[in-house]
Amino acid sequence: MKKVLVVDDSISVARQLEKIIADSGDFEMAGHAKNGMEAIKMHQALHPDIVCMDMNMPGMDGITALRSLVALDRNVNVVMVTSLGGVGDKFTESLKLGARTVICKPFEAETVLKALREL
């Protein structure tokens, strides 16, 4: 079973993702980080198969954390999560930086699981 690290400063969004992941039967939770800096530390400690990361967080945002994670591990599987309308530039930037895909909030369980299963 693949382990997923959820990175989101919103407790409600993190819980929603955790429930989708736990209920899937295909994935297990590796942990929950509240910002990019925590994500980097937890990735190094837990070695999750997938990182599901919010783009906008206080402290270190998802794009900055993505850059660092890719520099540390070129094969890291990051799914960026965003609630921003009109995220064209950030969407494109995150894919260029190495994100595998981007999913938008509010999301459906099947959308999340489809993105995770494709990795």
C-alpha positions in Angstrom: 0.0 0.0 0.0 1.4 3.4 -0.9 1.9 5.9 1.9 0.6 9.5 1.4 1.8 12.6 3.3 -0.9 15.3 3.4 0.3 18.9 3.5 -2.3 21.5 4.2 -2.7 24.3 6.8 -6.5 23.8 6.8 -7.4 21.1 9.3 -10.8 20.5 7.6 -9.2 20.0 4.2 -6.5 17.8 5.7 -9.2 15.7 7.4 -11.2 15.4 4.2 -8.1 14.2 2.3 -7.1 11.8 5.2 -10.6 10.2 5.1 -10.5 9.8 1.3 -7.1 8.2 1.6 -8.0 5.9 4.5 -11.3 4.8 3.0 -9.8 4.0 -0.4 -8.2 0.7 0.7 -5.3 1.5 -1.7 -3.4 4.1 0.3 -2.4 4.7 3.9 -1.7 8.0 5.7 2.0 8.6 6.3 1.3 11.9 8.2 0.1 15.4 8.1 2.2 18.6 7.8 0.8 22.1 8.2 3.3 23.9 5.9 6.1 23.4 3.4 8.9 23.3 6.0 7.1 20.6 7.9 6.5 18.7 4.7 10.2 18.6 3.8 11.2 17.4 7.3 8.4 14.7 7.3 9.3 13.6 3.8 12.9 13.0 4.9 11.8 11.2 8.0 8.8 9.1 6.7 9.7 8.6 3.0 6.1 8.7 1.7 5.3 7.4 -1.8 3.1 10.5 -2.5 3.0 14.0 -1.2 -0.4 15.7 -1.5 0.4 19.4 -1.0 -1.6 22.6 -0.8 -0.2 25.5 -2.9 -0.9 28.3 -0.4 0.2 27.9 3.2 1.7 30.3 5.7 5.4 30.1 6.3 6.7 28.1 3.4 4.1 27.7 0.5 3.6 24.6 -1.6 5.6 25.9 -4.6 8.7 26.6 -2.6 8.4 23.3 -0.8 8.0 21.5 -4.1 11.2 23.1 -5.4 13.0 21.8 -2.2 11.5 18.3 -2.4 12.5 17.9 -6.1 16.0 19.1 -5.3 16.2 16.4 -2.5 14.5 13.6 -4.5 14.1 13.9 -8.2 11.6 11.0 -8.2 9.3 12.5 -5.6 5.6 12.2 -6.4 3.8 15.4 -5.5 0.2 16.2 -6.2 -0.5 19.9 -5.7 -3.8 20.9 -4.3 -5.3 24.4 -4.8 -8.4 26.4 -4.2 -7.4 29.4 -6.2 -9.5 30.4 -9.1 -7.5 31.3 -12.2 -4.4 29.5 -11.1 -3.0 29.1 -14.6 0.4 30.5 -13.8 0.9 28.6 -10.6 -0.6 25.4 -12.1 1.9 25.6 -15.0 4.8 26.5 -12.7 4.2 23.6 -10.4 4.1 21.1 -13.3 7.3 22.6 -14.7 8.9 22.3 -11.2 8.1 18.6 -11.0 4.5 18.2 -9.6 2.9 15.1 -11.2 -0.6 16.8 -11.3 -2.7 19.5 -9.8 -6.2 19.0 -8.3 -8.6 21.8 -7.3 -10.6 22.3 -4.1 -13.4 21.5 -3.5 -12.6 18.1 -4.8 -14.5 14.8 -5.1 -13.1 11.6 -3.6 -12.8 10.0 -7.1 -10.8 12.9 -8.5 -8.3 12.6 -5.6 -8.0 8.8 -5.9 -7.7 8.9 -9.7 -4.8 11.4 -9.3 -3.1 9.2 -6.6 -3.7 5.9 -8.5 -2.0 7.3 -11.6 1.3 7.7 -9.7 
